[in-house]
């Protein structure tokens, strides 16, 4: 999701795929250390974006996403691969993060 200068990562969608002047979104996750320096994270989010404030509280068109990430700490920072799916798409997407987010 993108709103002016604010970005909210949404599972199952590409970066800046959705936007609007009004947004309501949340994310919850659970992370555990599978073994020494190998972490698994399960996340779920839901939200909506629109250009009309009154439409934000309408329960239609809510987007949901879920994903599983595996990550480790390296000398250049975290390394993480994520597999995610959203009800907006008929296929899953994946991405790789290397180093710290700026």
C-alpha positions, 0 to 999 in steps of 0.5 A, a space after each residue: 500500500 502507498 499513501 503519499 510518503 507512507 508505505 505499508 508492505 502488504 503480503 502477496 502484493 508487489 511494491 506500490 501495487 495499491 494506493 490511495 489517499 485513504 488507507 486502513 491496514 494491519 499486520 500480525 506475525 509470529 517469529 520463531 528460531 527454528 535452529 541456531 540463526 535460522 528464523 521462520 516468520 508467519 504473517 497475516 495482514 488485511 486492509 483496504 485503500 480508497 480515495 474516499 474516506 467513507 468507503 474505508 469502513 465498508 467491508 467490501 473489497 478488503 484485501 488479505 495476505 499471508 506469508 511465510 519467511 525464512 531468514 538468517 543474520 549475515 555479516 551484511 545484515 539480515 537475509 530473508 526469503 518470503 513466499 506470500 499470497 493475497 486474495 487479490 491474485 491467483 498466484 503467489 509471489 516471492 521476494 528476497 531481502 538482503 541487508 537492512 531496510 532504509 
